[in-house]
Amino acid sequence: MTTLFDQLQLGAIPCKNRVFMAPLTRLRSTPDGVPTPLMAQYYAQRADAGLIIAESMAICQQGSGFLNAPGIWEQAQIKGWRLVTDAVHAAGGKIVAQLWHGGRIVFPTMNGGTQPVSASATQAPGLGHTWEGKEPYPMARALRLDEIPALVAQFAQAAQNAIKAGFDGVQVHAANGYLLDQFLRDSTNHRTDAYGGSVENRMRLLREVCVAVIGAVGAGRTGVRISPNGEILGCVDSNPKALFVPVAAMLQQLGVAWLGVKEFNPHADPNAPGPQQAPLSPEIRKVFTNPLVLNGNYDFQKAEQVVGTGKADAISFGRPFIANPDLVKRFEKLAQGQTANVAESDKKTWYGEFLPREEQSLGYTDYPTMNGLPCGPAGEPATD
């Protein structure tokens, strides 16, 4: 039976185990999106993961939606990411870049004063962070047809930049209510042209982006992330199965190396009336036969069962990797029937955009190993 500790080949990327680190936005870059040496230390500490999926990085200024979020469109950002990838590789790990465009959640103050773009002229609900404090998300304008080729080219260029920065591959971020997801779902896509209406039309932009990225770095180094798990940032679809199963089939036809599926919606109200949306991964598994990576509220036992029965090829863990840089070693102890604590992280330090620069390590690189020792590279106890 397959275990979490068996090797897995993701296209051109060999993974030493099936415990992946999910992309986690931590907001520790500089204000202009340049990764820092502290980020290199953070990722290297977690290099025992079979694969690290780095936090979402904007493909262009227009797509950068969070304070102190990293980018991958400028040379300084590429150079900063090289520090990260070199550190991860030196610690024996593999790491891919998650290519991201925030779409309608990008504030004009973060984008040179210009209005954000989306599939249609819509506005995300709720409040987002700006340097001036929390504010309502802005009204977006519809991306024009003549702007789409340039956007597709930016994804391809970002993929090339990621390889130049030393990443082992890329993941196209088509999840979580951001731009590509806004094009996929009918609550945010009201277009009447070739990119709206039917499922085939709504997934056209994702297809074009994936074709361009594959052309830039190869299918063997290209993955995609989707989130067919209910409403996120006001983005939802009236018939998720009719949308996301064809999306998965299209990605299989394109030959992407792997597909990440977020099954758990952290924004869902557990007290809401009616049944929660059932996971679509069993239906997706029928049409996507390349490696499938699931994510969302998995613990060791559930992950072992899902991988062992072939329902997925790997599991990506997000929050458990925050407080447990040596998570793989802790899981190995559990697999051997031994006791191993999986620590809880401090929510107050998940995000670092408002932490003083000298306090950026708090809740980031200072979590100890399971033996209570300071953590060095690859989750090993630090030495003098």
C-alpha positions, 0 to 999 in steps of 0.5 A: 500500500502506498504511504505518505513516505513513498517517493512520487514523480510529478512530471519532471520533479522527483519528490522524496515523499508525499507530504507537501507544503501548501502555499501559505501567504505570510507577507514577509517580503519587502513592500516592493515584493522582494523576498528576504533572507529570512524567507530563505531560512523559513523555507529551508527549515521545511525542506523535508517536505516532498515538495514546497509550494511557495506562497503566491507571487504576483506575475505583475504589479497589477496582480499584487493584492497583498501588502508585503506579498512577493512578486516574480516580475522584476529582476530584484524579485528574481534575485531574492527568490534565488536566495530561497531556492538555493537554500531549499536545494542545499537542504535537500528540498524541492520547491515550485512557484505559485503564479498569482494575479489577485484580480478584483481584490487588488487596491488601487493604492497598490497598483499605481492608482489604477482600477483593478481588473476582473472577468466582469465589473464586480466588487468582492465583499468585505474588507481588505488590508491597505497601509491606511487600514481596512477598507472595502474592496474596490469595484473592478472593471472588466478586463478588455479583450485586447488586454488578455494576450498581454495577461497570458504573456505575463503568466508565461514570463513569470514562469520563465522568471521562476525557473531563472530564480531556481524553482523546480517548477510552477503552479498556476493559481486558479483558486481562492477567488483570484483572477483566474477563479473569477473568470471560471465562476458564474458569480463573477463572470458575467461576460457575453464574449468568448470568455463568458457564458458557457463552461467552455468559454469561462475556462478559456482564459485558464486554458490559454494561460496553461498553454502559454506556461507549458510553452515557457517551461514545459508540461512536466514543470507545470501544475495548477491549483483549483478550489471547487469548495464553495464561496471564497472572497464572494466567488462561487459557482452555481454548479461547481461539478459541471464546471470543475470536472471539465476544468480537470479534464481540460488540464489532463488533456493539456498534460499538466504534471499535477493538479492541486485541489483545495477541498476545505473552505476555511471561510464557510460558515459551519452553522449555515443552514443546509448541507456543506458542499461535498468534495469533488475530488472523487469526480475529478479523479475520474478525469484527471489521471496525472498526480492529484494533490489534495489539501484542506484540514487533513491530519496524518491519519486521514492523509495516510488513508486517502493516499493509501487507498489511491484517492490522491497521490499526495497531500499538501499541508498548510497550517501544520507546517507553520508551527511544525517545520519538521512536520515530516519527521513528526509524521514519521514518528506517528507512522511508527506508532510513537508519540509526536505532538503536532503543535498549533500555530499562533494566529496573531503572527500568521501574517507579517505585513504590520510587524516591525522589520526586527520582529519578522521572525516571530511565528515564522522562523522561531518555531522549535523542533519536536524536541524543543530545540531551535530549528535550523535548515531542513527542520534539523535542530540548530547547531552552534 
